[in-house]
Amino acid sequence: MRSFLIRLVWRIFSGILMVLAVASLTFFLIRLMPGDPVSAQYNQLIMQGMTPVQAENQVKVMYGFIPDEPVGEQFINYIWGLLHFDFGQSISYEGIGVSHIILTAAPWTLILVFTGLIASFLIGVLAGVISAIKRSSPSGTVLTVSGSLLHGVPQFVMGLLLAYLFTALWPILPFGAPYDSSIDPGFNWPFISSLMSHAVLPVVTYALSSYGGWLLTMKSSVITVLGDDFILASEIRGLKSSTIVGYIAHNAILPLFTLFTLSIGFMFGGSVFIENIFDYPGLGNLLLKSIDTRDYPLMSGAFLLITIAVIVANIITDFLYTFVDPRIRR
């Protein structure tokens, strides 16, 4: 237990250092981008009749820093704000805190990406096992080819194709927005059914785009496990085929466990192209809009959330893997 606590404290400490390092790098990279909306707002306030001092104070209240403030001082104030869980005010959403905007967008991304991730993982893993065990049969070949083809199709192409097929060619599913704007949001069936129908295309797009990767990875892992001695020993002992397949799947899925947990961390970044195509108000769409408007605080907050999610997922994976695979404890 003592070694476990020491290891946990060390991983948390190194995670915090990594978050600060990424936050620092993101701060300077964002400010190297062309365009300065804060200075534009500052000049607009002066044109409206404010004195330079009044304009500076107004901009500082709105955005958290003064336009002509040295970058070093802006960085110190930014890190100080992060240590106090203050991500600043958005530039494009005047008067609204970055934390509030991100927390409002996060649930839409979680609904969309997490559902697609679970569906693609379960279907891809099952298809990968079948395609590996029956790799010499027509069914195994069909599954492998389907995984290879779908794995090579970019998300935005998949989204546009599904949108054309099921909203234009065969208009059976709604397109755009997360729900019907004529329905009052709330815990009622019309709103829930509208959410579900609008989520079908984005979720299927994400699932199909990820399915091929899970299938091919699982197939490769299963083929590797098939050569292990315990498979031959199980066959000699006369165990049922279903039992042997269970052993194979259990051992072959271990490498995918790490990929799956890390994918959960990366999903906070949203699926940028999918959210943009289907007009979902998630983190991916929010990140695109913040880049277009050069909203520095919002960009920094979105990148920081993705970084924290990936680091936390990595730490959880590291510790859970010792329980999933007993060999790690030795």
C-alpha positions in Angstrom: 0.0 0.0 0.0 2.9 2.4 0.8 4.5 1.9 -2.6 1.1 2.3 -4.2 0.6 5.7 -2.5 4.1 6.9 -3.3 3.6 5.9 -6.9 0.2 7.7 -7.0 1.6 10.9 -5.5 4.4 10.9 -7.9 2.1 10.4 -10.9 -0.2 13.2 -9.8 2.8 15.5 -9.2 4.3 14.7 -12.6 0.8 15.2 -14.2 0.5 18.7 -12.6 3.9 19.6 -14.0 2.9 18.3 -17.4 -0.3 20.4 -17.4 1.6 23.5 -16.5 4.2 22.8 -19.2 1.4 22.3 -21.9 -0.4 25.4 -20.6 2.7 27.4 -20.9 3.5 26.2 -24.4 -0.1 26.7 -25.5 -0.1 30.3 -24.1 2.9 31.3 -26.3 1.8 29.4 -29.4 -1.6 31.0 -29.4 -0.1 34.4 -29.2 2.1 33.8 -32.2 -1.1 33.4 -34.4 -1.9 36.4 -36.7 -4.6 38.8 -35.6 -5.2 40.6 -32.3 -8.9 41.0 -31.4 -8.1 42.5 -28.0 -6.2 45.4 -29.5 -9.0 45.8 -32.0 -11.5 46.1 -29.1 -9.1 48.5 -27.3 -8.9 50.7 -30.4 -12.7 50.6 -30.9 -13.3 51.8 -27.3 -11.0 54.7 -27.9 -12.8 55.6 -31.1 -16.1 55.6 -29.1 -14.7 58.4 -27.0 -12.9 56.7 -24.1 -9.5 57.8 -22.9 -6.6 55.4 -23.2 -6.7 54.7 -19.5 -10.5 54.1 -19.5 -10.1 51.8 -22.6 -7.3 49.8 -20.9 -9.3 49.4 -17.7 -12.4 48.3 -19.7 -10.4 45.7 -21.7 -8.8 44.5 -18.5 -12.2 43.9 -16.9 -13.5 42.2 -20.0 -10.5 40.0 -21.0 -8.3 39.9 -17.9 -5.2 41.7 -19.4 -4.2 45.0 -21.0 -3.4 44.9 -24.7 0.0 46.7 -24.4 0.9 44.7 -21.2 4.2 42.8 -21.8 3.8 39.1 -22.7 5.8 38.1 -19.6 3.3 39.8 -17.3 0.4 38.3 -19.2 1.9 34.9 -18.8 2.5 35.3 -15.0 -1.1 36.5 -14.6 -2.3 33.6 -16.7 -0.5 30.9 -14.6 -1.6 32.7 -11.4 -5.2 32.5 -12.6 -4.9 28.8 -13.5 -3.6 28.1 -10.0 -6.8 29.7 -8.7 -9.0 27.9 -11.3 -9.6 31.1 -13.1 -9.5 30.7 -16.9 -10.4 34.3 -17.6 -13.1 35.9 -19.7 -13.9 35.0 -23.3 -13.2 37.5 -26.0 -15.9 36.4 -28.5 -18.5 35.8 -25.7 -18.2 39.2 -23.9 -18.7 39.0 -20.1 -18.9 35.2 -19.9 -16.2 33.2 -18.2 -14.3 30.5 -20.1 -15.1 27.9 -17.5 -18.9 28.4 -17.9 -18.6 28.2 -21.7 -16.6 25.0 -21.6 -18.8 23.3 -19.0 -21.8 24.2 -21.2 -20.3 22.6 -24.3 -18.8 19.6 -22.7 -22.0 17.5 -22.2 -22.8 17.7 -25.9 -19.4 16.3 -26.7 -19.7 13.6 -24.1 -23.1 12.4 -25.4 -21.8 12.4 -29.0 -18.3 11.0 -28.7 -18.7 8.6 -25.7 -21.7 6.9 -27.3 -19.8 6.5 -30.6 -16.7 5.3 -28.9 -18.5 2.6 -26.9 -20.4 1.4 -30.0 -17.3 1.3 -32.2 -15.2 -0.4 -29.5 -17.7 -3.2 -28.8 -18.5 -3.9 -32.5 -14.8 -3.5 -33.6 -13.5 -5.8 -30.9 -16.1 -8.5 -31.7 -15.5 -8.2 -35.4 -11.7 -8.3 -34.8 -12.0 -11.6 -32.9 -14.2 -13.2 -35.6 -12.0 -11.9 -38.5 -8.8 -13.4 -36.7 -10.3 -16.8 -35.9 -11.9 -17.1 -39.3 -9.2 -15.3 -41.3 -9.2 -17.9 -44.0 -12.9 -17.9 -44.5 -15.0 -15.4 -46.7 -16.6 -13.9 -43.6 -13.2 -13.1 -42.1 -12.0 -11.6 -45.3 -15.1 -9.4 -45.6 -14.7 -8.1 -42.1 -11.0 -7.3 -42.6 -11.7 -5.5 -45.9 -14.6 -3.5 -44.3 -12.3 -2.5 -41.4 -9.5 -1.4 -43.8 -11.8 0.6 -46.0 -13.6 2.4 -43.1 -10.3 3.0 -41.3 -9.0 4.9 -44.4 -12.0 7.2 -44.7 -11.6 10.6 -43.0 -14.3 11.6 -40.5 -15.4 14.6 -42.5 -15.8 12.5 -45.6 -17.8 10.0 -43.7 -20.0 12.7 -42.2 -20.7 14.4 -45.5 -21.5 11.1 -47.2 -24.0 10.0 -44.5 -25.5 13.5 -44.4 -26.1 13.4 -48.1 -27.5 9.8 -48.1 -29.9 10.1 -45.2 -30.9 13.8 -45.3 -30.8 14.7 -49.0 -31.1 11.5 -51.0 -33.3 9.7 -48.5 -34.5 12.3 -46.1 -35.3 10.0 -43.1 -33.1 11.7 -40.5 -32.8 15.3 -39.3 -29.7 17.3 -40.0 -28.1 20.2 -38.1 -28.5 21.3 -34.5 -28.6 18.9 -31.6 -32.5 19.0 -31.3 -35.5 20.6 -32.9 -35.6 24.3 -32.0 -39.4 24.2 -31.9 -39.4 21.9 -28.9 -38.9 23.2 -25.4 -35.9 21.6 -23.7 -36.7 19.5 -20.7 -37.1 16.0 -19.3 -40.0 15.1 -21.6 -40.3 12.5 -24.4 -40.6 15.0 -27.4 -37.3 16.6 -26.4 -35.6 13.3 -25.6 -36.7 11.7 -28.9 -35.6 14.8 -30.8 -32.1 14.5 -29.2 -31.9 10.9 -30.1 -32.9 11.3 -33.7 -30.5 14.3 -34.2 -27.7 12.3 -32.6 -28.0 9.3 -34.9 -25.9 10.6 -37.8 -23.1 12.1 -35.7 -22.8 9.0 -33.5 -22.9 6.6 -36.5 -20.2 8.8 -38.3 -17.9 8.6 -35.3 -18.5 4.9 -34.7 -17.9 4.0 -38.4 -14.7 6.2 -38.5 -13.3 4.4 -35.3 -14.6 0.9 -36.0 -11.9 0.0 -38.5 -9.1 0.9 -36.1 -10.5 -1.3 -33.3 -11.1 -4.2 -35.7 -7.6 -4.2 -37.2 -5.9 -3.8 -33.8 -7.9 -6.5 -32.2 -7.4 -8.9 -35.1 -3.6 -8.4 -34.9 -3.6 -9.0 -31.2 -5.7 -12.1 -31.5 -3.4 -13.6 -34.2 -0.5 -13.0 -31.8 -2.3 -14.7 -28.9 -3.2 -17.7 -31.1 0.5 -18.7 -31.2 0.8 -18.8 -27.4 1.4 -22.1 -25.6 -1.8 -21.9 -23.5 -4.0 -22.1 -26.6 -2.3 -25.4 -27.6 -2.6 -26.7 -24.0 -6.3 -25.8 -23.9 -6.9 -27.7 -27.2 -5.1 -30.7 -25.9 -7.1 -30.7 -22.7 -10.3 -30.8 -24.8 -11.8 -27.5 -23.7 -14.9 -26.2 -25.5 -14.3 -23.9 -28.4 -16.3 -21.2 -26.7 -14.0 -21.4 -23.6 -10.9 -21.2 -25.7 -12.3 -18.2 -27.6 -13.0 -16.5 -24.3 -9.4 -17.1 -23.2 -8.1 -15.7 -26.5 -10.3 -12.6 -26.3 -9.4 -11.9 -22.7 -5.7 -11.9 -23.4 -5.9 -10.2 -26.8 -8.0 -7.3 -25.5 -5.4 -6.2 -22.9 -3.4 -4.0 -25.4 -6.6 -2.4 -26.5 -7.5 -1.5 -22.9 -4.8 1.3 -22.8 -6.0 2.6 -26.2 -9.6 2.7 -25.1 -8.9 4.6 -21.8 -6.7 7.1 -23.6 -9.4 7.5 -26.2 -11.8 8.5 -23.4 -9.3 11.3 -22.5 -9.0 12.5 -26.0 -12.8 12.6 -26.5 -12.9 15.8 -24.5 -11.3 17.4 -27.6 -14.5 16.5 -29.4 -14.8 15.4 -32.9 -14.1 18.7 -34.6 -15.2 17.9 -38.1 -18.3 15.9 -37.0 -19.5 18.6 -34.7 -18.9 21.2 -37.4 -20.7 19.3 -40.1 -23.8 18.5 -37.9 -23.7 21.8 -36.1 -23.3 20.3 -32.6 -22.4 22.8 -29.9 -19.7 20.7 -28.4 -16.1 21.3 -27.5 -14.8 20.6 -31.0 -17.1 23.2 -32.6 -16.3 25.6 -29.8 -12.6 25.2 -30.4 -13.0 25.9 -34.1 -15.0 29.1 -33.4 -12.4 30.3 -30.8 -9.6 29.8 -33.4 -11.6 31.8 -36.0 -12.2 34.7 -33.6 -8.7 34.5 -32.1 -10.3 34.0 -28.6 -7.1 33.4 -26.7 -8.6 32.6 -23.3 -11.2 30.2 -24.8 -8.6 28.4 -26.9 -6.3 28.1 -23.9 -9.1 26.7 -21.8 -10.2 24.2 -24.4 -6.6 22.9 -25.0 -6.1 22.8 -21.2 -9.2 20.7 -20.7 -8.1 18.2 -23.4 -4.6 18.1 -21.8 -6.0 17.4 -18.3 -8.4 14.8 -19.6 -5.6 12.9 -21.4 -3.2 13.0 -18.4 -5.9 11.9 -16.0 -6.9 9.1 -18.3 -3.2 8.1 -18.6 -2.8 7.9 -14.8 -6.0 5.9 -14.4 -4.9 3.5 -17.1 -1.6 3.0 -15.5 -3.1 1.9 -12.2 -6.1 0.0 -13.6 -3.8 -2.0 -15.8 -2.2 -3.6 -12.8 -5.6 -5.0 -11.8 -6.6 -6.0 -15.4 -3.2 -7.8 -16.1 -1.9 -9.7 -13.0 1.5 -10.1 -14.6 2.2 -6.4 -14.1 2.1 -6.8 -10.3 5.0 -9.3 -10.3 
